[in-house]
Amino acid sequence: MLELSKSEVGQRGREFDVAVIGGGIGGTTLAAILARHGVRVAIIEAGGHPRFAIGESTVPETIVGLRVMAARYDVPELGYLAGHHTLRRKVSTASGVKRNFGFAYHRAGEGFRAEECTMHPTWSPPIGPDSHFFRQDIDAYLFQVALSYGATGLTYTPVTSVEFDADGATIKTATTGDYRAKFIVDAGGMRSVLGEQLDLRVDPPYQTHSRTIFNHFVGVEPFDKVIPSRKEHGMPSPFAQGTLHHIFKGGWAWVIPFDNHIGSTSNLCSVGINLDLDEYPKRDGESPEDEFWAHVNRFPSFQKQMSRAYAVRPYTSSQRSQFSSKQVIGDRWVLLPHASDFIDPLFSSGLAVTTMIINALGHRLIDAVRTDDFSIDRFEYIQTWTKKSFGYYDKLVSYSYTSWDDFDLWNAWHRVWSLATMYGANSQLTALMAFRSSKDERAFDRLEQAPYRGLQAVDNPRFAEMFEAACAAMQSYRDKTIDVAEACHDIHVALCASGLVPSSRWTGWRALDPDNRVPTGKFDMFGMARVLLWGKFASPKHVRGTYFTNGFAEVSKDATKLLLAEASRGLSVGVQAARDMLTYRNRDYRKVGGLD
């Protein structure tokens, strides 16, 4: 379906089951799911597409979550975003590849030390690798997907107010009049319409106090080009092929390249600096651009990486990145996570929480429309797990800022996140593989049952106990009652006691060895098989049968399909080029239009 012009709106109707305010990645994903299942849904967007947005880096829980929703709701286009190869082939050649999370520690005035870096590899094909979303392509694509399933798209239509009554709501707009909907989803981000209208915003109850300065650049050098060789730093993957985090006392910077793979059509790189507000209060009269470069120039290796870079847009800065809402749900409305709360860009938590909540919200809204029952109780899960997720990430991020006082402290602390990432992604993958084996949609119900709820294994009692012990160690360090060495020791004791760390003998993991700075090893096919075997045959009872239960056969099938698809694409492109040299005649339109 095409986007409606203003004149067509009056002819096609103004009443919907669900109105989604905001046409970004979250709102359009939910709208596509709802429209696919016959829900009359409108996307009401104040701007248009394509448009600039950040939230560019995916994590394993995000891409597996997209695969889950593609299968659960029969929207295969969501699956195209879940791995870089299909993303590049079907959606956006301007998006980058993310084969790792790289972390490089810096001291002001000193060059990068090769021994002071860590890395968490992302999953290899066919599950991964992760991606750097060029958001103007991704958001526009998802908007079109939603329209293709029957959603109504209203762009350049700012919402001025929403008036609720017993049967739903009237949405008033500045440009095209009023609309009716039985239920409102606010996907408007920090400037949420309902957040302001219903006075939902509260002072953030979070420990994290940070702010951000960011932009897109051309001319950013690969970090690997300006630092010691791989032989010296020992990381398994080039930093330039992932999301690079420059970490330093009181802050960090992201470097997210979109031009880091063969076939990229982009020259851009996203760079943002995040600063603890207590360590780096904003100085009066200093422009975002001046402050950005002042911090870059503090660190010689970062400065060298940025020596030829220049910005392609005005710089953007925040007063404080964190915001919060007292309620996520209400009578006939819900806020998506990015309209409700935010912590910090670290660990790309925003997209991961949004994906998890949309999966839980989609079937609730479909059932609510079918039964005409929009009672608040139906959506209580959304309130609970949105807030729990942001509460967890607040602790994870806040103590990460603390850990950057000393590289050894970060080297211990980041193992907690690495372990959580593996278990969190495997929870979703377990449900997906169970569905693919059984074709029974009830397989997805486990994602809302213990210990699979939420993200990062927060619902697992063993992980929760370990996490709280590690947090206690970090807090004791913060309170100056223990030193760095004692905090590192306590974190490693908590990791060991959890029984969650895979055996090094079975998997090659050395997560309990502080000298190993890639604690999870590699997630290639061989590495994944070793972890699966450990989980099935050698893991503790609290792991066995709950995680790593199945999936290798399905993953092997996916690997074969991916290899064939990539090979076929290469051959097909070559054949098309040869044909076009000889004749104008072709039948491509039939293939594109699904006629063959």
C-alpha positions as CSV (number, residue, x, y, z in Angstrom):
1,M,0.0,0.0,0.0
2,L,1.3,3.5,-0.8
3,E,1.6,6.3,1.7
4,L,-1.6,8.4,1.7
5,S,-1.7,11.9,0.5
6,K,-3.7,14.4,2.5
7,S,-6.5,14.4,0.1
8,E,-6.7,10.6,0.2
9,V,-6.9,10.5,4.0
10,G,-10.5,11.7,4.0
11,Q,-11.5,9.1,1.4
12,R,-10.0,6.2,3.2
13,G,-11.2,6.8,6.7
14,R,-9.9,8.3,9.9
15,E,-10.7,5.5,12.4
16,F,-8.2,2.9,13.4
17,D,-7.8,0.1,16.0
18,V,-4.3,1.3,16.9
19,A,-2.5,4.6,16.2
20,V,1.3,4.6,16.5
21,I,2.7,8.1,17.1
22,G,6.2,8.1,15.7
23,G,7.6,6.5,12.6
24,G,11.0,5.4,13.8
25,I,12.4,1.9,14.0
26,G,10.2,0.8,17.0
27,G,6.9,2.3,15.8
28,T,7.2,0.9,12.3
29,T,8.2,-2.5,13.4
30,L,5.2,-2.8,15.7
31,A,2.9,-1.3,13.0
32,A,4.1,-3.9,10.5
33,I,3.4,-6.7,12.9
34,L,-0.1,-5.4,13.7
35,A,-1.0,-4.8,10.1
36,R,0.2,-8.2,9.1
37,H,-2.4,-9.6,11.5
38,G,-5.3,-7.5,10.3
39,V,-5.2,-4.7,12.8
40,R,-6.2,-1.3,11.3
41,V,-3.1,0.7,12.2
42,A,-2.0,4.2,11.4
43,I,1.6,5.5,11.8
44,I,1.5,9.2,12.5
45,E,4.9,10.8,12.0
46,A,5.7,14.5,12.5
47,G,8.5,14.3,10.0
48,G,9.2,12.1,7.0
49,H,11.6,9.5,5.5
50,P,14.5,9.3,5.1
51,R,15.7,11.1,8.1
52,F,18.7,11.2,10.5
53,A,18.5,9.1,13.6
54,I,21.0,7.4,16.0
55,G,20.7,4.0,17.7
56,E,22.8,2.5,15.1
57,S,24.6,-0.5,16.7
58,T,22.9,-3.9,17.2
59,V,23.7,-6.5,19.8
60,P,23.1,-10.3,19.7
61,E,19.9,-10.0,21.7
62,T,18.6,-7.5,19.1
63,I,19.3,-9.6,16.1
64,V,17.9,-12.8,17.6
65,G,14.9,-10.8,18.8
66,L,14.3,-9.7,15.2
67,R,14.5,-13.3,14.1
68,V,12.0,-14.3,16.8
69,M,9.5,-11.7,15.7
70,A,10.0,-12.5,12.0
71,A,9.0,-16.1,12.7
72,R,6.4,-15.5,15.4
73,Y,4.4,-12.9,13.5
74,D,5.2,-14.0,9.9
75,V,6.9,-10.8,8.9
76,P,10.0,-12.1,7.2
77,E,11.3,-8.6,6.4
78,L,12.2,-8.2,10.1
79,G,14.5,-11.2,9.6
80,Y,16.4,-9.4,6.8
81,L,17.7,-7.0,9.4
82,A,18.9,-9.7,11.7
83,G,22.2,-10.5,10.0
84,H,24.6,-8.3,8.1
85,H,24.6,-10.5,4.9
86,T,20.8,-10.3,4.4
87,L,20.7,-6.7,5.5
88,R,23.3,-5.8,2.9
89,R,21.6,-7.8,0.2
90,K,18.0,-6.9,0.8
91,V,17.8,-3.6,2.6
92,S,20.9,-1.3,2.9
93,T,24.4,-1.4,1.4
94,A,25.1,1.8,3.4
95,S,24.9,-0.1,6.7
96,G,28.1,-1.4,8.3
97,V,29.1,-4.8,9.6
98,K,29.7,-5.4,13.3
99,R,31.9,-8.4,14.0
100,N,32.9,-7.3,17.5
101,F,32.5,-5.0,20.4
102,G,36.0,-3.5,20.8
103,F,37.2,-1.6,23.9
104,A,40.4,0.5,23.9
105,Y,41.5,2.1,27.1
106,H,43.1,5.5,27.0
107,R,45.0,7.9,29.4
108,A,45.1,11.6,28.7
109,G,48.3,12.6,26.9
110,E,49.4,9.0,26.3
111,G,49.2,6.7,23.3
112,F,47.1,3.6,23.3
113,R,48.8,0.6,25.0
114,A,48.4,-2.6,23.1
115,E,47.8,-4.7,26.2
116,E,44.9,-2.5,27.4
117,C,42.0,-3.5,25.2
118,T,39.3,-6.1,25.4
119,M,36.9,-7.6,22.8
120,H,33.6,-9.5,22.6
121,P,33.1,-11.1,19.2
122,T,29.6,-11.1,17.8
123,W,28.2,-14.3,16.4
124,S,29.4,-15.5,13.0
125,P,27.0,-16.3,10.1
126,P,24.4,-17.6,9.8
127,I,23.1,-16.1,13.1
128,G,25.3,-13.0,12.8
129,P,27.2,-11.0,12.3
130,D,25.6,-7.9,13.9
131,S,25.3,-4.7,12.0
132,H,25.7,-0.9,12.1
133,F,22.3,0.3,11.0
134,F,22.3,3.4,8.8
135,R,19.1,4.5,10.3
136,Q,17.7,6.6,7.6
137,D,17.7,3.5,5.3
138,I,16.5,1.1,8.0
139,D,13.6,3.4,9.3
140,A,12.4,4.2,5.8
141,Y,12.5,0.5,4.8
142,L,10.5,-0.5,7.9
143,F,8.0,2.3,7.2
144,Q,7.5,0.8,3.7
145,V,7.2,-2.7,5.1
146,A,4.4,-1.6,7.4
147,L,2.6,0.1,4.5
148,S,2.9,-3.0,2.4
149,Y,1.0,-5.0,5.0
150,G,-1.8,-2.5,5.1
151,A,-0.8,0.2,7.6
152,T,-1.8,3.8,6.9
153,G,1.2,6.1,6.8
154,L,0.8,9.8,7.7
155,T,4.0,11.8,7.4
156,Y,4.6,15.5,8.1
157,T,1.6,15.2,10.5
158,P,2.6,16.5,13.9
159,V,0.3,15.4,16.7
160,T,-0.8,18.4,18.9
161,S,-2.8,16.5,21.5
162,V,-4.6,13.2,22.3
163,E,-8.0,13.2,24.0
164,F,-9.0,10.0,25.7
165,D,-12.5,8.7,26.4
166,A,-14.1,5.4,27.3
167,D,-13.9,4.0,23.8
168,G,-10.4,5.2,22.8
169,A,-8.8,8.4,21.8
170,T,-9.1,11.3,19.4
171,I,-5.7,12.3,17.9
172,K,-5.5,15.9,16.9
173,T,-2.9,16.9,14.3
174,A,-1.5,20.2,13.1
175,T,-2.0,19.5,9.4
176,T,-4.7,16.9,8.5
177,G,-7.3,17.1,11.2
178,D,-8.5,14.6,13.7
179,Y,-8.3,10.8,13.9
180,R,-9.8,8.1,16.1
181,A,-8.2,5.0,17.5
182,K,-9.1,2.4,20.1
183,F,-5.5,2.4,21.5
184,I,-2.5,4.7,21.3
185,V,1.2,3.6,21.1
186,D,3.6,6.4,21.7
187,A,6.8,5.7,19.8
188,G,8.0,9.3,19.8
189,G,11.2,9.0,21.7
190,M,12.4,11.5,24.3
191,R,9.9,14.1,23.1
192,S,7.0,11.8,23.5
193,V,3.6,13.4,23.0
194,L,2.0,11.4,25.9
195,G,5.0,11.9,28.1
196,E,4.5,15.6,28.0
197,Q,0.7,15.7,27.8
198,L,0.1,13.3,30.7
199,D,2.9,14.7,32.7
200,L,4.7,11.3,32.9
201,R,8.2,12.6,33.1
202,V,10.0,12.3,36.4
203,D,13.5,13.1,37.5
204,P,15.5,10.0,36.4
205,P,15.9,7.6,39.4
206,Y,19.1,6.3,37.8
207,Q,22.7,6.2,39.1
208,T,24.0,7.0,35.6
209,H,24.6,10.7,35.0
210,S,26.0,11.2,31.5
211,R,25.6,13.4,28.5
212,T,26.5,12.9,24.8
213,I,28.0,14.9,21.9
214,F,27.8,13.2,18.5
215,N,27.9,13.5,14.7
216,H,28.5,11.7,11.4
217,F,31.9,12.1,9.8
218,V,33.8,11.2,6.7
219,G,37.5,10.5,6.7
220,V,37.7,8.6,10.0
221,E,40.6,6.2,9.8
222,P,40.4,2.6,10.8
223,F,41.7,2.3,14.3
224,D,43.8,-0.7,13.3
225,K,45.8,1.7,11.0
226,V,47.0,3.9,13.8
227,I,47.8,1.4,16.6
228,P,50.2,-1.5,17.2
229,S,49.7,-4.6,15.1
230,R,47.3,-7.4,15.9
231,K,50.2,-9.5,17.0
232,E,50.8,-7.0,19.8
233,H,47.3,-6.3,21.0
234,G,46.0,-9.9,20.5
235,M,42.4,-9.2,19.5
236,P,40.9,-11.8,17.1
237,S,39.0,-9.3,14.9
238,P,39.9,-5.9,13.4
239,F,38.6,-3.1,15.5
240,A,37.4,-1.4,12.3
241,Q,35.0,-4.3,11.7
242,G,33.0,-3.6,14.8
243,T,31.8,-1.0,17.2
244,L,34.8,0.6,18.8
245,H,34.6,2.0,22.3
246,H,37.3,4.4,23.3
247,I,37.1,4.2,27.1
248,F,38.7,6.6,29.6
249,K,38.3,7.8,33.1
250,G,34.8,9.3,33.4
251,G,33.7,8.7,29.8
252,W,33.8,6.8,26.5
253,A,33.4,7.4,22.8
254,W,31.7,5.2,20.1
255,V,33.1,4.8,16.6
256,I,30.5,3.1,14.4
257,P,31.7,2.8,10.7
258,F,29.2,2.3,7.9
259,D,32.0,1.9,5.3
260,N,33.7,-1.1,6.8
261,H,32.8,-3.9,4.4
262,I,33.4,-4.7,0.7
263,G,30.4,-3.4,-1.2
264,S,29.5,-0.6,1.2
265,T,28.0,2.4,-0.5
266,S,28.7,4.7,2.4
267,N,31.7,6.9,3.4
268,L,30.2,7.8,6.8
269,C,31.2,6.9,10.3
270,S,29.2,7.8,13.5
271,V,31.2,9.1,16.4
272,G,29.9,10.2,19.7
273,I,31.5,11.1,23.1
274,N,29.7,10.3,26.3
275,L,30.8,12.1,29.5
276,D,30.0,11.6,33.2
277,L,28.3,14.8,34.4
278,D,30.2,14.9,37.7
279,E,33.6,14.3,36.1
280,Y,33.0,16.6,33.1
281,P,30.3,19.3,33.8
282,K,29.4,21.4,30.8
283,R,31.3,24.6,30.5
284,D,29.5,27.8,29.8
285,G,30.0,29.2,26.3
286,E,31.7,26.1,24.9
287,S,30.1,24.9,21.6
288,P,29.4,21.2,21.1
289,E,31.9,21.1,18.3
290,D,34.7,22.7,20.4
291,E,34.0,20.4,23.3
292,F,34.0,17.3,21.0
293,W,37.4,18.0,19.6
294,A,38.8,19.1,22.9
295,H,38.2,15.5,24.2
296,V,39.4,13.9,21.0
297,N,42.6,15.8,21.3
298,R,43.2,14.6,24.8
299,F,44.0,11.1,23.6
300,P,46.8,10.9,21.0
301,S,45.6,7.6,19.3
302,F,42.0,8.7,19.1
303,Q,43.3,12.1,17.8
304,K,45.3,10.3,15.1
305,Q,42.2,8.2,14.1
306,M,40.2,11.4,13.7
307,S,43.0,13.5,12.1
308,R,41.4,13.6,8.6
309,A,37.8,13.5,9.8
310,Y,35.2,16.2,9.2
311,A,31.6,16.4,10.2
312,V,28.8,16.3,7.6
313,R,26.1,17.8,9.9
314,P,25.8,20.2,12.8
315,Y,26.9,18.7,16.1
316,T,24.3,17.4,18.6
317,S,24.7,17.5,22.3
318,S,22.5,16.6,25.3
319,Q,22.2,18.2,28.7
320,R,21.7,14.8,30.3
321,S,21.1,11.6,28.4
322,Q,18.9,9.9,31.0
323,F,15.1,10.4,31.2
324,S,12.4,8.4,32.8
325,S,8.6,8.1,33.1
326,K,6.5,7.2,36.1
327,Q,4.2,5.0,34.0
328,V,4.7,3.0,30.8
329,I,1.1,1.9,30.4
330,G,-2.3,3.5,31.1
331,D,-5.9,3.3,30.0
332,R,-5.8,2.8,26.2
333,W,-2.1,3.8,25.8
334,V,1.4,2.5,26.1
335,L,4.9,4.1,25.7
336,L,7.4,2.1,23.8
337,P,10.8,1.9,25.7
338,H,12.5,4.7,23.8
339,A,9.6,7.0,24.6
340,S,9.6,5.9,28.3
341,D,13.2,5.8,29.6
342,F,16.8,6.0,28.5
343,I,20.1,5.2,30.2
344,D,23.1,5.7,27.9
345,P,24.2,4.5,24.5
346,L,26.7,2.0,26.1
347,F,25.9,-1.6,25.2
348,S,23.3,-0.5,22.7
349,S,20.6,-1.2,25.3
350,G,17.9,0.9,23.7
351,L,17.3,-1.2,20.6
352,A,17.6,-4.4,22.6
353,V,14.9,-3.4,25.1
354,T,12.7,-2.1,22.4
355,T,12.9,-5.3,20.4
356,M,12.1,-7.4,23.5
357,I,9.1,-5.2,24.4
358,I,7.6,-5.1,20.9
359,N,7.7,-8.9,20.9
360,A,5.7,-9.0,24.1
361,L,3.4,-6.1,23.1
362,G,2.5,-7.4,19.6
363,H,0.5,-10.4,20.6
364,R,-1.2,-8.5,23.4
365,L,-2.4,-5.8,21.0
366,I,-3.6,-8.3,18.4
367,D,-5.6,-10.2,21.0
368,A,-6.9,-6.9,22.5
369,V,-8.2,-5.8,19.1
370,R,-9.8,-9.2,18.4
371,T,-11.6,-9.3,21.7
372,D,-12.1,-5.6,22.1
373,D,-10.5,-5.8,25.5
374,F,-7.9,-3.1,26.2
375,S,-7.9,-3.5,30.0
376,I,-4.7,-2.2,31.7
377,D,-4.1,-5.6,33.3
378,R,-3.4,-7.1,29.8
379,F,-0.4,-4.8,29.5
380,E,1.1,-5.0,33.0
381,Y,3.9,-7.2,31.7
382,I,5.1,-4.3,29.5
383,Q,5.2,-2.0,32.5
384,T,7.1,-4.5,34.7
385,W,9.8,-5.6,32.2
386,T,10.4,-2.2,30.7
387,K,11.2,-0.8,34.1
388,K,13.2,-3.9,35.2
389,S,15.3,-3.8,32.0
390,F,16.2,-0.2,32.4
391,G,16.9,-0.7,36.1
392,Y,19.4,-3.4,35.2
393,Y,21.1,-1.4,32.5
394,D,21.4,1.5,34.8
395,K,23.5,-0.5,37.2
396,L,25.5,-2.1,34.4
397,V,26.3,1.2,32.7
398,S,26.9,3.2,35.9
399,Y,29.4,0.7,37.2
400,S,31.0,0.6,33.8
401,Y,31.8,4.3,34.1
402,T,33.3,3.5,37.5
403,S,35.3,0.7,36.1
404,W,37.1,3.0,33.7
405,D,39.1,4.4,36.6
406,D,41.5,1.5,35.9
407,F,41.9,-0.9,33.0
408,D,42.2,-3.9,35.3
409,L,38.8,-3.0,36.9
410,W,37.2,-2.8,33.5
411,N,38.8,-6.1,32.5
412,A,37.1,-7.8,35.4
413,W,33.7,-6.0,35.2
414,H,33.1,-6.4,31.4
415,R,33.1,-10.2,31.9
416,V,29.8,-9.9,33.7
417,W,28.2,-8.2,30.6
418,S,29.8,-10.7,28.2
419,L,28.4,-13.6,30.1
420,A,24.9,-12.0,30.3
421,T,24.9,-11.3,26.6
422,M,25.5,-14.9,25.7
423,Y,22.8,-16.2,28.1
424,G,20.3,-13.5,27.1
425,A,20.7,-14.2,23.3
426,N,20.6,-18.0,23.9
427,S,17.3,-17.6,25.8
428,Q,15.7,-16.2,22.6
429,L,17.5,-18.6,20.3
430,T,16.2,-21.5,22.4
431,A,12.6,-20.4,21.9
432,L,13.1,-19.8,18.2
433,M,14.7,-23.2,17.6
434,A,11.9,-24.9,19.5
435,F,9.4,-23.2,17.3
436,R,11.2,-24.1,14.1
437,S,11.4,-27.8,15.2
438,S,7.7,-28.0,16.4
439,K,6.0,-25.3,14.4
440,D,4.1,-24.7,17.6
441,E,3.7,-21.0,18.4
442,R,3.5,-21.8,22.1
443,A,7.2,-22.2,22.0
444,F,7.5,-18.4,22.2
445,D,5.5,-18.4,25.5
446,R,8.6,-19.4,27.3
447,L,10.1,-15.9,26.7
448,E,7.6,-14.6,29.2
449,Q,8.3,-17.3,31.7
450,A,11.2,-17.7,34.2
451,P,14.1,-17.8,33.7
452,Y,13.9,-16.3,30.2
453,R,12.1,-13.0,30.8
454,G,13.7,-9.7,30.1
455,L,17.3,-9.4,28.7
456,Q,20.8,-10.2,29.7
457,A,19.7,-13.3,31.9
458,V,18.3,-10.9,34.6
459,D,15.5,-13.5,35.3
460,N,18.0,-16.2,36.1
461,P,18.5,-16.5,39.9
462,R,22.1,-17.6,39.5
463,F,23.0,-14.7,37.3
464,A,21.0,-12.2,39.5
465,E,23.0,-13.4,42.5
466,M,26.3,-13.1,40.7
467,F,25.3,-9.6,39.3
468,E,24.4,-8.3,42.7
469,A,27.7,-9.6,44.1
470,A,29.7,-7.9,41.3
471,C,27.7,-4.7,41.8
472,A,28.5,-4.8,45.5
473,A,32.2,-5.1,44.7
474,M,32.0,-2.1,42.4
475,Q,30.0,-0.1,45.0
476,S,32.6,-0.9,47.7
477,Y,35.3,0.3,45.3
478,R,33.3,3.4,44.6
479,D,32.9,4.0,48.4
480,K,36.7,3.6,48.7
481,T,36.4,0.7,51.2
482,I,38.3,-1.7,48.9
483,D,40.9,-1.1,46.2
484,V,41.0,-2.1,42.5
485,A,42.7,-5.5,43.2
486,E,40.1,-6.4,45.8
487,A,37.2,-5.4,43.6
488,C,38.6,-7.5,40.7
489,H,39.0,-10.5,43.0
490,D,35.5,-10.2,44.3
491,I,34.1,-10.0,40.8
492,H,36.0,-13.1,39.7
493,V,34.8,-15.0,42.8
494,A,31.2,-14.1,41.9
495,L,31.6,-15.3,38.3
496,C,33.2,-18.6,39.4
497,A,30.5,-19.2,42.1
498,S,27.7,-18.7,39.6
499,G,28.4,-21.9,37.8
500,L,27.4,-20.1,34.5
501,V,30.9,-19.7,33.0
502,P,31.4,-22.5,30.3
503,S,34.2,-24.9,31.0
504,S,37.5,-23.9,29.3
505,R,38.2,-27.6,28.6
506,W,35.0,-28.0,26.6
507,T,34.7,-24.5,25.0
508,G,38.1,-22.9,25.1
509,W,36.6,-20.0,27.1
510,R,39.0,-18.4,29.6
511,A,36.5,-16.0,31.2
512,L,38.0,-16.6,34.7
513,D,41.6,-15.8,33.5
514,P,42.3,-12.1,33.9
515,D,45.2,-12.3,31.5
516,N,42.8,-13.3,28.7
517,R,41.1,-10.2,27.3
518,V,38.7,-12.0,25.0
519,P,36.9,-14.0,27.7
520,T,34.2,-15.6,25.6
521,G,36.4,-16.8,22.8
522,K,35.0,-16.8,19.3
523,F,31.4,-17.4,18.2
524,D,32.2,-19.0,14.9
525,M,30.5,-22.3,13.9
526,F,33.1,-24.3,15.7
527,G,33.0,-22.2,18.8
528,M,29.2,-22.2,18.9
529,A,29.2,-26.0,18.5
530,R,31.6,-26.4,21.5
531,V,29.4,-24.2,23.7
532,L,26.4,-26.2,22.7
533,L,28.1,-29.5,23.5
534,W,29.1,-28.2,26.9
535,G,25.6,-27.0,27.6
536,K,24.1,-30.4,26.6
537,F,26.6,-32.7,28.2
538,A,28.9,-31.1,30.7
539,S,27.2,-28.0,32.2
540,P,25.8,-27.8,35.7
541,K,22.2,-28.9,36.3
542,H,20.9,-25.4,36.5
543,V,22.1,-24.8,33.0
544,R,21.5,-28.2,31.3
545,G,18.1,-28.5,29.8
546,T,17.4,-24.8,30.2
547,Y,20.0,-23.3,27.8
548,F,21.8,-24.7,24.8
549,T,19.2,-27.4,24.4
550,N,19.0,-27.5,20.6
551,G,19.5,-25.7,17.4
552,F,22.8,-26.8,15.8
553,A,21.0,-28.7,13.0
554,E,18.8,-25.7,12.3
555,V,21.8,-23.4,12.3
556,S,23.6,-25.7,9.9
557,K,20.6,-25.5,7.5
558,D,20.7,-21.8,7.7
559,A,24.4,-21.7,7.0
560,T,23.8,-23.8,3.9
561,K,21.0,-21.5,2.7
562,L,23.1,-18.4,3.3
563,L,26.1,-19.8,1.4
564,L,23.8,-20.7,-1.6
565,A,22.1,-17.3,-1.5
566,E,25.3,-15.4,-1.5
567,A,26.8,-17.6,-4.3
568,S,23.6,-17.3,-6.3
569,R,23.6,-13.5,-5.9
570,G,27.1,-13.3,-7.3
571,L,26.3,-15.4,-10.3
572,S,23.0,-13.6,-10.9
573,V,24.6,-10.2,-10.9
574,G,27.3,-11.3,-13.4
575,V,24.7,-12.9,-15.7
576,Q,22.5,-9.7,-15.6
577,A,25.5,-7.5,-16.5
578,A,26.4,-9.7,-19.5
579,R,22.7,-9.7,-20.6
580,D,22.4,-6.0,-20.4
581,M,25.5,-5.5,-22.6
582,L,23.7,-7.4,-25.4
583,T,20.0,-6.6,-25.1
584,Y,17.4,-4.3,-23.5
585,R,14.9,-7.1,-23.1
586,N,14.5,-8.9,-19.8
587,R,11.9,-10.3,-17.4
588,D,13.3,-8.8,-14.2
589,Y,10.0,-7.0,-13.6
590,R,8.3,-10.4,-13.2
591,K,10.7,-11.5,-10.6
592,V,10.6,-8.2,-8.7
593,G,6.8,-8.2,-8.8
594,G,6.5,-11.9,-7.8
595,L,5.0,-12.9,-11.1
596,D,7.4,-15.7,-11.8
